[in-house]
């Protein structure tokens, strides 16, 4: 949510900013703006409500020259989506322009203090308070812009990633971060700043990830400086090579990023599994576990923290680890974890799951778990993001950039890594027989071709979706491993079609939801041939007895449910513990095609953000 882009170099800043803002659109936003170095020492600021394309129309025919600039896409938190609340914010003196991601928690008392000092505010945002505070420190004299930024940040509470430019100072850009991501791209005679690496791709592959409480001072023609708020500096800059290509950020012939990412899953799961199962399929190798073998051996339990789709993956992970790894597991919403007086200690392992690695609630849970003495293990997608850098160890899912807001390939990648983790734990703890490890591991190796086969359902699902485009409610039902699959299927439909949908354990239907069943409310029932198949068959009969419409996800050859259901989607059989990975694919397709039939923007659904970086 929200996006920052900045540029200082010899080229024209405007093109870099607009291109970068377009690449950040997937994060979710409702307004956009840019600030540019102007002639005569003035700042040129253009802002608009709506999309980046609206900002481009606003700037047509206007002066967009300048080799220094900052840009922003805003997802409203303090104040409605509007031009006056959009970033960049300009200080009262006109001296500064500032963009900000995050939340300044103590902005109210700061704003009141600044008002008493003669400052007036044009917006409802917390960000404008920070711009005015830096301005106030500068106007008192005796401070450079980097010094004023550090002094101001020493007074604020909350999370931030900021970029600040100063009128009449075209050779300087100051950026800083705390609990909100910021990456710096180092080019030849030019420097790029962004919330993530996507705006930088194509310009340079050399990047530096800022750490919490760091301030970077970018000067034209001079080496990059990274300082800390307490006056220290990095002894050496850890410049990393970016492994991301422009092709990965394009649609590749698909009409939407979401459909591309659904169809990428055979290849992304290949990448996810690569090198993690021995060639004979008999052992799982996760260095994050084996390098910390003793911590896992003496663990009394595992606590998984996550949000949204990652939380659904965590629920599947709970069953995987308990069944295969032999450890008790608890799953917590990361957003609730800190507020529930968690009883965490040195004998606990906390597993944090996040696609972006920047989820604010999950990052806060990681920090608390560390403070309480737990060993923290991260499962993330984005290399170099905050959560991997804050955990003791972990595993990347390696599914490539996920641009569509509704997660698809990241979900299947997370569940795959959780299955690997469970198998690895079963090996080192001796709770899993060798033949069981081999059986599941070999099925994991076959997953890419299994998903490839499952994707052949797409034309059938596309046709089926037309039947349900105008439904107002859906019920998703599953049992065992596939109760979380039902939750995830319902979430996908809600996110992109705006149809109300609920996921339930199938047996719980009788405890209330069955009152909703009628011919206008479709029930999607996940019913593979697993240990609970007969139980789910009974649930199908209960829905049909009340005139309900049933869409069943079944294994090929299941004539019992096929004879009862109104519609069936037949998927290949896999070991029971892996069925959520395969069963989720037709549910992704169903949500996608229903949303497309309703004319929704599936890549950028309303009100949603890809990376939730505020609490």
N, C-alpha and C positions, 0 to 999 in steps of 0.2 A: 504494500500500500504506500502511496506517494513515491515519487522518484526524483532524484537529483541528477543533474548533469552539469558539468562545467568544463571550460576550455581556456587555456592560455598558451598562445603560440604565435606562429607567423601566418597562419591561415585565417580565413574568415570564420569567426566564432559561430555566427548564426546558423550556418548549415550543419555544423557539428551538433549544436544544441537541438535543433529541430529533429535531425535524424536520431539523436539519442533519445529524445522524448518519445518519438514513435516507438522505439524499441522497448521503452519502459511502460508502454500503454498496458501491457498484460498485467501489471501490478495492481491495476484498478485506480481510477481517479475521476474527478468531476470538474476540474478546471486546470488551466495550464498557463505558464508565463515564462518570459525570458527577460534578463537584464543584460545590456551590452555597454561596453565602453563607448562613450560618445565624443563628438568633437567639442573642443573648448572645455574639456574637463567635466562634462555633464554625463549623467547616466540615462540611458534610454531604456525604459521599462514598458513592456507590452504584456497585458494579461487578459484572459478571457475565460468566461465560464464555458464548460463543454469540453470538446475534444481538441487534440493538438491541431487537427485540421481547421478548427475554428480560429485558433491562434494564428495559423498561417494566413487565413483570409484577412484577419485583422491587420497583419503586418504588410500585406500587399501594397506596394507603392511607397512604403515608409522606409526610413533610413535604418538599415540593419547592418551597417558596416561595423567594424571593430574586431580586434583580435583577442579580446578578453570578454568572457560572458558566462552567465550561470542561467540554468533553466530548471523548471520544476513542474511536476504533475501532482496535484493535491487531491487527497481523499479526505473529505470534510470530517473534522472532529470538533473543533471549536468554531461554531458559526456555520451558516448554511453555505452551499456551493454558490459563489458569486464572484464577480470581478474584484470587489474590494477585499474579499477574504483570500483571493488567490495569491500565490507567491510569484515572483519575489516581492518581499516587503521592503519598502524604502523608509529610512529613518526620517524623523521630522526635519532635520537640517538638510535633507537631500544628499547627505554625504555617503550613505551606505545603502547597499542592496544586499538582502540576505534571503537564502532559501533554507528550509528546515524540514527534516523528517523526524517524527517522534512527538513527545509530549512534554512540555515544561509544566511540571506539576504545581510549582509555587508561583505561577504567573500572576495570580490575583494580587497578592501583597506587593510583588514587584511593580505591577502596573499602578497600584495606588501610590507607591513611593515616587514613581516617575511622574505621575500626575501632579503631585505636590511640588515637584521640581519644574513644572511648566510644560510637561509633555502632553500632547493630545494624541488620541488614537483613532485611526480611521477604519479599523477592522475589529472583528470579534475574536481574533486568533490569539493564541499564546505566542506564536512566532513573532508577531509585531513587537511584543514586549521585549524579546531578546534583541531585536534590531535596535530598538530605542535605548536599551541598556548599554549596548556597545557604543552607540552614538554618545550617550551621556558621559561615558568614561573618556572617550576621545575628546569631547568638547571641553572637558576640564583641563586638557593639555598634559603634556609630558608622557604620553603613551603612544607607541606605534600601534598599527592595526593588530598585529599578532599579540602584542601585550594586552591590548584592550579586550580582544576576544577571550584570551585566557582568564583575565580578571572577571569578565562577565560570566563565563562558564563556571567559575568558582563559586558564583552566587546562586546558580540555578539548580533545581532538583528535577530529576526526570531523565528522559531519554532524548538523545538528539544525534542527528548527523546534519552538519551545516556547511554551507559555503558562503563566504562573504567577500564582496568586492567594494572598493572605495573610490569615490569620485576623484578624478585627477591623479589616480595611481594605476596606470594601465599595465604595469609590470608586476602586479602582485595579486595573488589569490590566496585566501586563508580558508582552510577546511578543518573540521574536527568531528569527532564521534564519541558517543557513549551509548551503548546498548542499541545502536541502530547502524546498519552496515554502511560502509563507505570504502570504495576502492579507487586507487590512483593509477592511471596508465601513464607510463613513462615512454615518450616517443623521442624522435630526433628533433630537438629544438621546440618541442611542444609537449604539453602535459594535459591529461584528461582526468576528469573526476566524475564518478557516477555511483549510484546506489548499488549497482551490481555491474558485472563485467559486460553485459550485453551492449551498451552504447560504445564501448571501447573497441570491441572486435572489429577488425578491418583497419584500424589505425596503428595499433601496436599489440604485441603479445607479451609485453613486460609490465607486470602489475605489482602494486604494493597494497596490502590490505591493512588499513589503519586499525589499531587496537583501541580499546576503551581508554578514555581520558588522554588521547593523543591529539595534537594539533599539528597539521602539516602546513608549512609555509612554502608556497610555490612562487618563485621569482623568475622572471624572464632571464634566460641566459645564465642562471646560477643553479648549483646543485639543490636538489630537494632537501628540505630540512624537516625532520619530525621531532617535535618536542612533546613533553608531558605537561599537564596542568601544574604540577608541582615544581616546574623549572628544569627538569631533567631532559635528556634527549636519548634517542636510540643510538647505541654505539655503532651499529651498522644497519643498513637498510636491507631487509629481506625481500629483494625483488624476485618475484616468481614468474615462471613462464605460463602463460594462459593457454590452456588446452580447450579451445572453443573456436569454432569456425563460423563464418558468415552463413554457410549452407545449413548449419544446424538451427539457425534463427529464421530460416525461410520456410515456406509452406511446402516446397518440393512437389508442386503439382496438385496438392490437395486443396479443396475449397476453404478449409479451416485448419488452424493449428490443432484443434482437439481431435479431428478425424485423423490427421497425420500421426498424432501421438498414440491414438488407439492402434493404428496399423503398424506403428513402429515397435510394438511390444515384443514380437519375436526377436528382433535384433537387440533391443535394449535388455531383454532378459539374458541373451547370449553374453552381452557385455557385463551384466551383473554377476553372472556365474563364472566368468572366465577366471581360471587359475584358482578357484576356490573348492573344486572337487578334483581329486586325483583322477588321472586318465582311466584307471580301471574302475572308477566309480565306487571305491570302497571306503574312502575317507574324505572328510571335509576339512579344509584348511582355512582357518580365519586367524590371521596373525594377531588381530586385536584381542582375541581370546587366548591363544596359545602363549603370547608374550606376557599375559597376566593370569596364567594358569592358577596360581595359588589364590588369587583374589576370588576367582570363580569357584575353586574347590572349597573354600571356607565360607562361601556365601550362605546365609541362612534363608534368603529370599531375594527375589527380583521385583523391583517396582518400576513399571513402565509409565512414563509421562509423555503426553502427546495431545494434539488438538485436531479436531475435524477429521478428515480422511485418515490422517496418521493415527488418530485414536482408534478408528475402526481396525486398522492394521494391527495396532497394539492388542486389541481384544483377540484377534486371531493368534498373535504371538503368545498371548497368555496360554492358550490351549496347546500350542506347539511346544513351548518350553516345559509346561507341566507334564505333558505326555511323553515327550522325547528327551527332555533335559533333566527331568526328575527334581525340579525345584519349584517351590510354591511361588506364585506370581500374583501381584496386584497391579491393576491398571487404574491410573488416575488421569482425569483431565488436568493438563498442566495449569490451566487457568484457576483451578480449585486447589491444587496441591499445596501452595504456600499458605492458604488460609484454613487448612484443616488440621493444624498442629501436627505435622507429620512426625511419626516416631521412626526416624531414620538414624542408623548408626554405621559403625565401621564394618559390620558384618553384612551390610546390605549392598546390593548392586542396583543402581538406578540406570535404566535405559531410557534415553531421550530420543524421540523420533520426530524428525522435521524434514520436509522436502527442501525448503530453502535454507535451513540452518540458521535462520534469523527470526523465527517465530518468538515474539517477545515473551509470551507466557512460558513457553518451553525453556527459553534461555534463562529466565528468572528461576524456574524450577531447578535447572542444572546448577546455578550458582548457590541456591539454598542447600541442595543435596551435598555439594562439595563442602560447604561450611559445616554441615552436620557430620561430616566424616565419611560419607558413602563413596564407593568407587563408582564413577559415572562413565557410562558407555554411550556413545552417540551413533545413531543411524541417520545419515543425511545424504543428500544428493549433491549439494553445491560445494565443491572443493574450496577450502579456504574460508568458509563462512564462519560465523561466530560460534555456533554450537560445537563443531569439530575442534575449534581452537580452545574451547572452554572445558572440554571433557578430558578424562584421563586416557581414553582409548576409544576405538569405534570402528565402524565399517561404512564406507561410502556405497551407495546403491548403483552408481555409475549408469544412470539411464539417460544422461544427456539433458540439456535444458528443456524444461517443461513450460511452454508459453501459455497454453490454455489455462484459464483460471481453475476450471474443474479438473482435479487431478485424475489421471488415468494410469499412465505408465509408471509414475512414481509410486502409486498404490501397489501395483503388482511387484515392483522392485522392492518395496519395503517388506511385503509379505515373504518374498523370496529370501531376502537377507535374514528375516526372522526364522525362517525354516532352516537356513544354514546355521544360524546361531544355536537353535535348539539341537540340531544334530551334533554340532561341535561340543556342546555342553554334555550331551549324552555320551559322547566318546570319552571325554576327559573324566567324567564322573562315574563312568561304568554303568550307567542306567539303561543303556540301549545295546542290544545284541548286534554283533557285526553284520548279520544278515539283514537286520532291520535298517541299519544305517545305509547299507548298499541298496536296498530296495527303494528307499526314498531318494537317496542321492542320484540314482540312475534315472528315476522319474523326473527329478529336477533337471538333469542334463537333457532330457527329452522335451522339456517344457516349451522351448522355442517352436519346435515343430507342432506340438500340441496346440499352442496358441494360434499358429498359422492355420491349422485345420479349423479351429473355432471361429476364426475371422471369416471363414467362408459362409458363415451365417448372415453376413451383412445384408445381402439383397433380401433375404427372408425377413430380417428384422426391420429393414426399411419399409417393406410392404406392410408388415404387422403394425408398425407405428402409426400408420394412417388411420387405423381403427380407433386409436386411443388419443388422438390429438386433442379432442375436445373434452376429455375426462377432467373432472375437477379434483378428484382425490384418488390416490393409489395406496394399497396396502402391500408391503413387501414382507414375506415370511420365510424364515429359515430356522434350522435347529443345529445345535452343536457348532461345528466350525463355520456353518453358514448363517448363523444368526448375525454375526458382524457383516457378512456379505449382503444380507438384506438391508442392514443399516446403510451400507455404502451405496447400494443400488437406489435406495430412497433419496439419499443425499444428492446423488448425481442428478436425479430427475428434478428435485427441488431447485438445485443451483441454476440449472440452465433453461428449464422450461417454465419455471415459476408455478408448477402444479404442486399442490400440497400432497406430500407422500410421507408415510410413516413406516419404519422398519420395526418388526417385532419378532421375538422368539415365537415360533409357530404355536407352541403349546400355550402361550400366554394369550392367544387370540380369544380363548374362551373366557378370559378374565376381563372383559370389557370391549375390546375392538370388534368382537363378533356382532355387536349391536349395530355396527355401521354397514355390515355386509348387505348389499342388494345388487340388482342388475346394472346399476350405474357406477359401481365402485370396483374396478378391476383389482384382483389380487395376484401379485407376482410371487410364485412359490418356488423356492430353490430346493430341488428334491433329487439329488444324485443318489446312486445306489451305495449308500453308506450304512453305518450301523444304526442310523435312526430313520431309515427309509420307510419302514412300515408305520412309524409314528407320523411322519409327514404325509403319507398316503391318507391317513385318517383325517388330517387337517384339510386336505384337498376335498375329501368327501363332505366335511362339515361346511365348507364354503359353498360347494355345489348344492347342498341340501337347502341352502337359504337363497338360492337364485343368483349367487355370485358368479362373476366371470373369472376364470383361472387361466393365467399364463404360467406355464410350468417350465422350469429349466431342469432338464433331466438328462441322464446318460442314454446313449443310443441303445435301443432295444428294450426300453422300459415300457412294456405294453400296459401295465397296470395303471400307471398314472396317465399315460397317453390316451387311454380309453375314457378317462374322466375329464381331463382338461379341455378347455375350449381351444387353446393354442399351446404348442410345445416348441421349445428350442432345445435341440439335442446336442450335447457337448461330449467330447471324448472322456472316457473314464481315466482317472488318475488315483493314486492313493488318497484316502479320505482327508488326510491333513493338508493336501495341496488343492483340494476342490475349490476353495475360495479364489485362488488365482485364476483358474479357468472359468468358473461361473461368473466372475465379475465382468468378463469381456462382453457377453451378450447384454448385460445390464447397462454397460457403458454405451453400447450401440443403441439400445432402446431409448435411453435418455437423450442421446444425441439426435436421433432421427425425429423423435417427438418434438424436440425443441426447434429443429430446423423447420418442421412442418408448421410450427406456430410462428415462424418468422423471427425467432430470438437470435440475438448475437451470442452464439455459444462460446466464443473465445473470451468475451468480456461481459459476462452477465451483470446486470445492474446491482449496484450496492456492494459488490464483492471485490476483494483484493487478493492477489496471488500470494503475497507475503505479508502476513499480519504482524507488523512491527510495532504496534502500540497495544497496550492492554485493553 
